[in-house]
Amino acid sequence: MEPKENQIIVVDEDGVEYAMEILFTYENDERCAKYVLCFSEDAPDDIYAFRYDDEHNLTEVTDDEELDEVEEVLNAYQDEFDEED
């Protein structure tokens, strides 16, 4: 499966591929980590967070501290988006 522009392909533990729409990416310099937040067109309210490296390998964010940070960043993004409307 080839991703379209602004998409990534996520492969689950069974090898099934899913095209996900990229919401946004950001970096945490203190952790030296890059993150991508994405969603499926089938369930746009379900946001997924992954860490990625320079080779674009994805690792799902499961650490509580990182999840809290991702939630804060997502809330700030949504607040900024709401202000533009």
N, CA, C and O atoms as a GROMACS GRO file, in nm:
protein
  340
    1MET      N    1   0.086  -0.118   0.000
    1MET     CA    2   0.000   0.000   0.000
    1MET      C    3   0.090   0.123   0.000
    1MET      O    4   0.179   0.135   0.084
    2GLU      N    5   0.067   0.213  -0.092
    2GLU     CA    6   0.141   0.338  -0.101
    2GLU      C    7   0.060   0.450  -0.035
    2GLU      O    8  -0.058   0.468  -0.066
    3PRO      N    9   0.124   0.524   0.055
    3PRO     CA   10   0.051   0.634   0.119
    3PRO      C   11   0.032   0.750   0.022
    3PRO      O   12   0.116   0.777  -0.064
    4LYS      N   13  -0.080   0.818   0.037
    4LYS     CA   14  -0.106   0.942  -0.036
    4LYS      C   15  -0.035   1.054   0.038
    4LYS      O   16   0.021   1.033   0.146
    5GLU      N   17  -0.039   1.172  -0.020
    5GLU     CA   18   0.020   1.287   0.049
    5GLU      C   19  -0.052   1.306   0.182
    5GLU      O   20  -0.174   1.295   0.191
    6ASN      N   21   0.026   1.336   0.286
    6ASN     CA   22  -0.026   1.359   0.421
    6ASN      C   23  -0.082   1.233   0.485
    6ASN      O   24  -0.171   1.240   0.570
    7GLN      N   25  -0.031   1.116   0.443
    7GLN     CA   26  -0.071   0.989   0.503
    7GLN      C   27   0.054   0.912   0.543
    7GLN      O   28   0.163   0.932   0.490
    8ILE      N   29   0.034   0.821   0.639
    8ILE     CA   30   0.134   0.722   0.672
    8ILE      C   31   0.066   0.586   0.672
    8ILE      O   32  -0.056   0.576   0.685
    9ILE      N   33   0.145   0.483   0.657
    9ILE     CA   34   0.094   0.346   0.664
    9ILE      C   35   0.136   0.288   0.798
    9ILE      O   36   0.255   0.284   0.829
   10VAL      N   37   0.039   0.243   0.875
   10VAL     CA   38   0.064   0.180   1.004
   10VAL      C   39   0.037   0.032   0.987
   10VAL      O   40  -0.067  -0.008   0.933
   11VAL      N   41   0.131  -0.050   1.033
   11VAL     CA   42   0.117  -0.195   1.023
   11VAL      C   43   0.096  -0.250   1.164
   11VAL      O   44   0.176  -0.226   1.253
   12ASP      N   45  -0.015  -0.325   1.184
   12ASP     CA   46  -0.041  -0.379   1.316
   12ASP      C   47   0.038  -0.508   1.338
   12ASP      O   48   0.112  -0.552   1.250
   13GLU      N   49   0.022  -0.567   1.457
   13GLU     CA   50   0.098  -0.687   1.494
   13GLU      C   51   0.068  -0.808   1.405
   13GLU      O   52   0.145  -0.903   1.402
   14ASP      N   53  -0.045  -0.805   1.333
   14ASP     CA   54  -0.080  -0.913   1.242
   14ASP      C   55  -0.036  -0.886   1.099
   14ASP      O   56  -0.062  -0.965   1.008
   15GLY      N   57   0.032  -0.773   1.078
   15GLY     CA   58   0.081  -0.739   0.945
   15GLY      C   59  -0.022  -0.668   0.858
   15GLY      O   60   0.003  -0.647   0.739
   16VAL      N   61  -0.136  -0.630   0.915
   16VAL     CA   62  -0.240  -0.559   0.840
   16VAL      C   63  -0.200  -0.412   0.831
   16VAL      O   64  -0.164  -0.350   0.931
   17GLU      N   65  -0.208  -0.357   0.710
   17GLU     CA   66  -0.171  -0.218   0.687
   17GLU      C   67  -0.293  -0.127   0.691
   17GLU      O   68  -0.400  -0.162   0.642
   18TYR      N   69  -0.275  -0.010   0.752
   18TYR     CA   70  -0.380   0.090   0.762
   18TYR      C   71  -0.325   0.224   0.714
   18TYR      O   72  -0.218   0.266   0.758
   19ALA      N   73  -0.397   0.289   0.626
   19ALA     CA   74  -0.361   0.425   0.584
   19ALA      C   75  -0.418   0.521   0.688
   19ALA      O   76  -0.538   0.522   0.715
   20MET      N   77  -0.330   0.602   0.744
   20MET     CA   78  -0.371   0.698   0.847
   20MET      C   79  -0.341   0.839   0.798
   20MET      O   80  -0.237   0.864   0.736
   21GLU      N   81  -0.432   0.930   0.825
   21GLU     CA   82  -0.415   1.071   0.790
   21GLU      C   83  -0.330   1.138   0.899
   21GLU      O   84  -0.357   1.122   1.018
   22ILE      N   85  -0.229   1.211   0.858
   22ILE     CA   86  -0.144   1.282   0.954
   22ILE      C   87  -0.215   1.409   0.999
   22ILE      O   88  -0.251   1.494   0.917
   23LEU      N   89  -0.235   1.422   1.129
   23LEU     CA   90  -0.293   1.543   1.186
   23LEU      C   91  -0.183   1.650   1.198
   23LEU      O   92  -0.198   1.761   1.148
   24PHE      N   93  -0.072   1.613   1.265
   24PHE     CA   94   0.046   1.698   1.272
   24PHE      C   95   0.161   1.619   1.331
   24PHE      O   96   0.143   1.510   1.385
   25THR      N   97   0.281   1.676   1.320
   25THR     CA   98   0.400   1.618   1.381
   25THR      C   99   0.463   1.724   1.471
   25THR      O  100   0.439   1.844   1.455
   26TYR      N  101   0.543   1.678   1.567
   26TYR     CA  102   0.619   1.770   1.650
   26TYR      C  103   0.740   1.697   1.707
   26TYR      O  104   0.747   1.574   1.703
   27GLU      N  105   0.834   1.775   1.760
   27GLU     CA  106   0.955   1.720   1.819
   27GLU      C  107   0.967   1.765   1.964
   27GLU      O  108   0.927   1.875   2.000
   28ASN      N  109   1.024   1.676   2.045
   28ASN     CA  110   1.059   1.710   2.183
   28ASN      C  111   1.211   1.703   2.190
   28ASN      O  112   1.269   1.595   2.191
   29ASP      N  113   1.276   1.820   2.196
   29ASP     CA  114   1.421   1.825   2.196
   29ASP      C  115   1.482   1.763   2.321
   29ASP      O  116   1.590   1.706   2.314
   30GLU      N  117   1.415   1.775   2.435
   30GLU     CA  118   1.467   1.717   2.560
   30GLU      C  119   1.477   1.565   2.550
   30GLU      O  120   1.572   1.506   2.601
   31ARG      N  121   1.380   1.502   2.486
   31ARG     CA  122   1.380   1.356   2.468
   31ARG      C  123   1.451   1.313   2.341
   31ARG      O  124   1.477   1.194   2.321
   32CYS      N  125   1.482   1.409   2.255
   32CYS     CA  126   1.536   1.377   2.122
   32CYS      C  127   1.440   1.282   2.051
   32CYS      O  128   1.480   1.181   1.994
   33ALA      N  129   1.312   1.317   2.055
   33ALA     CA  130   1.208   1.232   1.998
   33ALA      C  131   1.119   1.312   1.905
   33ALA      O  132   1.094   1.430   1.926
   34LYS      N  133   1.072   1.243   1.801
   34LYS     CA  134   0.979   1.301   1.705
   34LYS      C  135   0.847   1.224   1.716
   34LYS      O  136   0.846   1.103   1.735
   35TYR      N  137   0.737   1.297   1.703
   35TYR     CA  138   0.605   1.237   1.717
   35TYR      C  139   0.517   1.272   1.598
   35TYR      O  140   0.529   1.379   1.539
   36VAL      N  141   0.428   1.179   1.566
   36VAL     CA  142   0.326   1.204   1.466
   36VAL      C  143   0.192   1.167   1.528
   36VAL      O  144   0.179   1.062   1.590
   37LEU      N  145   0.094   1.253   1.512
   37LEU     CA  146  -0.042   1.226   1.555
   37LEU      C  147  -0.125   1.205   1.430
   37LEU      O  148  -0.118   1.285   1.336
   38CYS      N  149  -0.203   1.099   1.429
   38CYS     CA  150  -0.276   1.064   1.308
   38CYS      C  151  -0.411   1.002   1.343
   38CYS      O  152  -0.440   0.972   1.459
   39PHE      N  153  -0.493   0.984   1.239
   39PHE     CA  154  -0.626   0.927   1.258
   39PHE      C  155  -0.666   0.852   1.131
   39PHE      O  156  -0.608   0.873   1.024
   40SER      N  157  -0.765   0.767   1.145
   40SER     CA  158  -0.821   0.694   1.032
   40SER      C  159  -0.942   0.770   0.981
   40SER      O  160  -1.018   0.826   1.060
   41GLU      N  161  -0.960   0.772   0.850
   41GLU     CA  162  -1.079   0.838   0.794
   41GLU      C  163  -1.206   0.772   0.845
   41GLU      O  164  -1.310   0.836   0.853
   42ASP      N  165  -1.197   0.642   0.879
   42ASP     CA  166  -1.313   0.570   0.929
   42ASP      C  167  -1.351   0.610   1.072
   42ASP      O  168  -1.466   0.595   1.113
   43ALA      N  169  -1.254   0.660   1.147
   43ALA     CA  170  -1.278   0.699   1.286
   43ALA      C  171  -1.196   0.825   1.317
   43ALA      O  172  -1.098   0.818   1.390
   44PRO      N  173  -1.237   0.940   1.263
   44PRO     CA  174  -1.156   1.062   1.277
   44PRO      C  175  -1.144   1.115   1.419
   44PRO      O  176  -1.057   1.198   1.446
   45ASP      N  177  -1.228   1.070   1.510
   45ASP     CA  178  -1.219   1.117   1.649
   45ASP      C  179  -1.116   1.039   1.730
   45ASP      O  180  -1.081   1.080   1.840
   46ASP      N  181  -1.068   0.927   1.677
   46ASP     CA  182  -0.968   0.845   1.745
   46ASP      C  183  -0.830   0.887   1.697
   46ASP      O  184  -0.790   0.857   1.584
   47ILE      N  185  -0.756   0.956   1.783
   47ILE     CA  186  -0.623   1.006   1.749
   47ILE      C  187  -0.519   0.908   1.802
   47ILE      O  188  -0.526   0.865   1.918
   48TYR      N  189  -0.423   0.873   1.718
   48TYR     CA  190  -0.315   0.782   1.754
   48TYR      C  191  -0.184   0.859   1.756
   48TYR      O  192  -0.162   0.946   1.673
   49ALA      N  193  -0.098   0.826   1.852
   49ALA     CA  194   0.032   0.892   1.864
   49ALA      C  195   0.142   0.789   1.848
   49ALA      O  196   0.139   0.682   1.909
   50PHE      N  197   0.239   0.824   1.764
   50PHE     CA  198   0.354   0.739   1.740
   50PHE      C  199   0.481   0.821   1.750
   50PHE      O  200   0.484   0.939   1.713
   51ARG      N  201   0.586   0.759   1.802
   51ARG     CA  202   0.719   0.814   1.795
   51ARG      C  203   0.777   0.764   1.663
   51ARG      O  204   0.747   0.653   1.621
   52TYR      N  205   0.861   0.845   1.596
   52TYR     CA  206   0.925   0.797   1.474
   52TYR      C  207   1.071   0.841   1.472
   52TYR      O  208   1.109   0.940   1.533
   53ASP      N  209   1.151   0.763   1.398
   53ASP     CA  210   1.294   0.793   1.388
   53ASP      C  211   1.327   0.847   1.250
   53ASP      O  212   1.238   0.870   1.167
   54ASP      N  213   1.455   0.868   1.226
   54ASP     CA  214   1.497   0.927   1.098
   54ASP      C  215   1.466   0.837   0.978
   54ASP      O  216   1.458   0.886   0.865
   55GLU      N  217   1.449   0.708   1.002
   55GLU     CA  218   1.412   0.616   0.894
   55GLU      C  219   1.260   0.600   0.884
   55GLU      O  220   1.211   0.517   0.807
   56HIS      N  221   1.187   0.680   0.961
   56HIS     CA  222   1.040   0.682   0.965
   56HIS      C  223   0.980   0.553   1.020
   56HIS      O  224   0.867   0.517   0.984
   57ASN      N  225   1.054   0.483   1.106
   57ASN     CA  226   0.998   0.368   1.176
   57ASN      C  227   0.909   0.419   1.287
   57ASN      O  228   0.946   0.510   1.361
   58LEU      N  229   0.791   0.360   1.299
   58LEU     CA  230   0.692   0.404   1.398
   58LEU      C  231   0.694   0.315   1.521
   58LEU      O  232   0.708   0.193   1.512
   59THR      N  233   0.678   0.378   1.638
   59THR     CA  234   0.660   0.307   1.764
   59THR      C  235   0.543   0.373   1.835
   59THR      O  236   0.545   0.494   1.859
   60GLU      N  237   0.442   0.294   1.869
   60GLU     CA  238   0.326   0.352   1.938
   60GLU      C  239   0.367   0.407   2.073
   60GLU      O  240   0.445   0.344   2.145
   61VAL      N  241   0.315   0.524   2.106
   61VAL     CA  242   0.344   0.585   2.236
   61VAL      C  243   0.257   0.517   2.341
   61VAL      O  244   0.134   0.519   2.333
   62THR      N  245   0.323   0.455   2.440
   62THR     CA  246   0.250   0.387   2.548
   62THR      C  247   0.293   0.434   2.686
   62THR      O  248   0.225   0.406   2.785
   63ASP      N  249   0.405   0.506   2.694
   63ASP     CA  250   0.455   0.556   2.821
   63ASP      C  251   0.361   0.664   2.873
   63ASP      O  252   0.324   0.756   2.800
   64ASP      N  253   0.322   0.654   2.999
   64ASP     CA  254   0.226   0.749   3.058
   64ASP      C  255   0.274   0.893   3.051
   64ASP      O  256   0.195   0.983   3.022
   65GLU      N  257   0.403   0.917   3.077
   65GLU     CA  258   0.456   1.052   3.074
   65GLU      C  259   0.449   1.109   2.931
   65GLU      O  260   0.412   1.224   2.911
   66GLU      N  261   0.486   1.027   2.834
   66GLU     CA  262   0.478   1.072   2.694
   66GLU      C  263   0.334   1.093   2.651
   66GLU      O  264   0.304   1.188   2.579
   67LEU      N  265   0.244   1.004   2.695
   67LEU     CA  266   0.103   1.020   2.660
   67LEU      C  267   0.046   1.149   2.717
   67LEU      O  268  -0.032   1.216   2.651
   68ASP      N  269   0.086   1.184   2.840
   68ASP     CA  270   0.041   1.310   2.900
   68ASP      C  271   0.090   1.428   2.816
   68ASP      O  272   0.015   1.523   2.792
   69GLU      N  273   0.216   1.421   2.773
   69GLU     CA  274   0.272   1.528   2.690
   69GLU      C  275   0.197   1.538   2.558
   69GLU      O  276   0.161   1.648   2.514
   70VAL      N  277   0.174   1.425   2.494
   70VAL     CA  278   0.102   1.423   2.366
   70VAL      C  279  -0.037   1.483   2.382
   70VAL      O  280  -0.083   1.559   2.297
   71GLU      N  281  -0.103   1.450   2.492
   71GLU     CA  282  -0.237   1.504   2.518
   71GLU      C  283  -0.231   1.657   2.534
   71GLU      O  284  -0.318   1.728   2.482
   72GLU      N  285  -0.130   1.707   2.604
   72GLU     CA  286  -0.115   1.852   2.620
   72GLU      C  287  -0.093   1.920   2.486
   72GLU      O  288  -0.153   2.023   2.456
   73VAL      N  289  -0.005   1.861   2.404
   73VAL     CA  290   0.023   1.918   2.272
   73VAL      C  291  -0.102   1.915   2.185
   73VAL      O  292  -0.132   2.012   2.115
   74LEU      N  293  -0.175   1.804   2.188
   74LEU     CA  294  -0.298   1.791   2.110
   74LEU      C  295  -0.401   1.894   2.155
   74LEU      O  296  -0.467   1.956   2.071
   75ASN      N  297  -0.416   1.913   2.286
   75ASN     CA  298  -0.512   2.012   2.337
   75ASN      C  299  -0.473   2.153   2.292
   75ASN      O  300  -0.560   2.232   2.255
   76ALA      N  301  -0.344   2.185   2.296
   76ALA     CA  302  -0.298   2.316   2.251
   76ALA      C  303  -0.326   2.333   2.102
   76ALA      O  304  -0.367   2.441   2.058
   77TYR      N  305  -0.304   2.229   2.025
   77TYR     CA  306  -0.331   2.232   1.880
   77TYR      C  307  -0.479   2.257   1.856
   77TYR      O  308  -0.516   2.341   1.773
   78GLN      N  309  -0.565   2.184   1.928
   78GLN     CA  310  -0.709   2.200   1.910
   78GLN      C  311  -0.754   2.339   1.952
   78GLN      O  312  -0.840   2.398   1.887
   79ASP      N  313  -0.697   2.393   2.061
   79ASP     CA  314  -0.731   2.528   2.106
   79ASP      C  315  -0.694   2.630   2.000
   79ASP      O  316  -0.771   2.722   1.971
   80GLU      N  317  -0.575   2.614   1.942
   80GLU     CA  318  -0.530   2.706   1.837
   80GLU      C  319  -0.620   2.696   1.714
   80GLU      O  320  -0.654   2.797   1.652
   81PHE      N  321  -0.657   2.574   1.678
   81PHE     CA  322  -0.745   2.551   1.562
   81PHE      C  323  -0.881   2.613   1.588
   81PHE      O  324  -0.938   2.675   1.498
   82ASP      N  325  -0.934   2.598   1.711
   82ASP     CA  326  -1.065   2.656   1.744
   82ASP      C  327  -1.062   2.809   1.739
   82ASP      O  328  -1.161   2.871   1.699
   83GLU      N  329  -0.951   2.870   1.777
   83GLU     CA  330  -0.938   3.015   1.776
   83GLU      C  331  -0.941   3.068   1.633
   83GLU      O  332  -0.985   3.181   1.610
   84GLU      N  333  -0.894   2.989   1.536
   84GLU     CA  334  -0.892   3.032   1.397
   84GLU      C  335  -1.032   3.033   1.336
   84GLU      O  336  -1.056   3.105   1.239
   85ASP      N  337  -1.124   2.956   1.391
   85ASP     CA  338  -1.261   2.950   1.337
   85ASP      C  339  -1.340   3.069   1.374
   85ASP      O  340  -1.457   3.079   1.337
   0.00000   0.00000   0.00000
